[in-house]
Amino acid sequence: MNSNLTSHNLIDIDFKEIIYENRPCLNVHGKPAEGLYNAWIILNNPSQYNSYTTQAVKEVILAFRKASNDRSVVAVVFTAVGDKAFCTGGNTKEYAEYYAGNPQEYKQYMRLFNDMVSSILMCDKPVVNRVNGMRIGGGQEIGMACDFSIAQDMARFGQAGPKHGSAPDGGSTDFLHLFVGVERALFSCTVCDPWSAHEALRYGLITEIVPAIKVDGNFIPNPLVRIDKWSSKKTGEIIFGLPKQGDDLADAKSILKTGEMDLSLLDAAVEKMCTKLMMTFPNCLSKTINSIRKKKLEHWDQNKESNRDWLALNMMTEGRAGFRAFNEGSKGNREINFVKLRQMLANGEPWNEKMLDTILPK
């Protein structure tokens, strides 16, 4: 590389909470293209489902800036360690123990979060979200900020906001309707029922899904969803997937116990996408992507600051209760008593320690 080139990075950083790697681009024959790379930005907190801490958010921002400025980078792959989760959003332990009840601190945090989303939307390279597991809450939001999403078909997609004391104002209320339409966006953002990867593909949320479960050495589709195939000469085959129930679900769980996770097909699909992107004029590609990103940015830039203000103040009331409930409750009991909360509010009772003690899980 020309040693006289100017660096445009803000700072050089040793990443501690994420992993940053330049991996060789593969040509159409599957061989490394000399001097060309894809930057892999990898969330590395699998024990907490790759939720991001404040430090991790800072590192993601700088990682996208680094990849954007790297002249040898063709595309960015945004993913995470393991096969359970791409990301479940902000670190609820940190939220509950530091930010809950501290709106002035959470407002500063949300500045960083907003900058993380913007760093994805403003990256000079196309961004592929390699969805290695569930993409929930803030994870869904940073995933939708990416340009393409390729998922293993055991992944689930959804929101957590109104169930856990927030509104999905970190991107979902801006982006989701652009993918799936207003009514489906409303359903996802309010009741927070997750979608299977098959549903997400059918709704237009993601680009591609691939199997990740091997049974007796062979890949099989996600056994937890019902697979219906429909084909026509014009459209080819479309796979629909709705969650199984009853005896079918029990049988599916038995199949899962005999299988093993293998993300090799996911890696191959991501590499194939990056190769397709490499085989284009780089400036024409960048202009095309930026023109389409404007649709997201129109909503994001209009709302992000007022959303930040509201999310900060919400940490005094519902946010404080929701994150504490998730952090302090036992497995399967991490939500407040919603009926009791509504009854107390209907009686005009104020948000105070008594209310918190009454509605938090016991």
C-alpha positions, 0 to 999 in steps of 0.5 A, a space after each residue: 500500500 502507498 505509504 504516503 496515503 493519509 489516514 482518516 481514522 479518528 483514532 487507532 484502537 485495540 478492540 476489547 469487547 468486540 472482534 475486528 477482522 479483515 478476511 480475504 474477499 473470495 473471487 467467483 471461483 472461491 479463491 482469495 482476491 489478493 489485497 481485497 478484504 471484507 471487514 468482520 465486526 463481531 459482537 463478543 458477549 455470548 454469555 449475555 446473548 451478545 448484548 452490547 455494553 456502553 464500551 461495546 457501543 463505542 467500539 462498534 462506532 469506531 469499527 465501522 469508521 475504520 472499515 469505512 475508511 479502509 481502502 482495501 475493504 469491499 464490504 462489512 459483515 456485522 455479526 456475533 460470536 456463537 449460534 444463539 444470538 446475533 444481538 438482544 440489544 442493550 445490556 440489561 444488567 448495565 441498564 438496570 444497575 446503572 441507567 435505571 433512574 438516571 435519565 441524564 446518564 441514559 441520555 448520554 448513552 443514547 447519544 452513543 447508541 444513535 451514533 452506532 446506528 448512524 455509523 452503520 447507515 453512513 458506512 462507505 461500504 455495503 453492510 451485510 448482517 450475518 444473523 447467527 442467532 436471535 435478533 431481538 430489541 436493539 439487536 433488531 434495530 442495528 440489524 435493520 440499519 444494515 443493507 442486507 441480512 442473511 440468517 440461519 433459519 433457527 434465528 428469531 426476529 422481534 422487539 422487546 420494548 413495551 414488554 420491558 419498559 421501553 419503546 423501540 425508538 432506536 430504529 424499529 419505529 423508523 425502519 420496520 414499516 419500510 420492510 414489512 408494512 405499517 400493520 405488521 410493524 405495529 404488531 411487532 413493535 407493540 405485542 413483541 411476538 417474535 417471528 421465525 426466520 422463515 416468517 421474516 423472509 416472507 415478510 421482506 425483512 431479510 434477504 436470505 435464510 439457510 439451514 443450520 441444523 444437521 441431523 445424521 450429517 444432513 442439513 434440515 430446515 428449522 424443525 420448529 416451524 411448519 414448512 409449506 412449499 409453493 412454486 410457480 414458473 414465474 416466482 420459483 419456490 417460496 417457503 413459508 414457516 409458522 411455529 409448530 404447536 402441540 404434538 408437532 412442536 414436541 416432535 420437533 423438539 425431539 428432533 432438535 435434541 438429535 441435531 447439531 448446529 452448523 453455520 457453514 452454510 451461513 458463512 458460505 451465503 455471506 461470502 457469496 453475497 460479498 463476492 457479488 458486491 465485489 463484482 460491481 463498480 465501487 462508486 456506482 455501488 456506493 451511490 446506489 446504496 446511499 440512495 436507498 439508505 435515504 429512505 431509512 435516514 429520512 425517518 431516523 434523522 427526523 426522530 432520533 433526537 426527540 426519541 433520545 430525550 423521551 427514552 432518557 426520561 422514561 428511565 424514571 418510570 416504566 424503563 426503570 421498572 422494566 429493566 429492573 424486572 428483567 435483571 432481578 426476576 427469575 427465568 420465566 418471570 422477568 416482566 412486571 405485573 402489568 395488570 397491577 400497574 394499570 390498576 394502580 395508575 387507574 387509581 391515580 397512584 404515583 410512580 414511587 418506590 411503593 409502586 415499584 415494589 408492588 409490580 416487580 416480580 417476586 
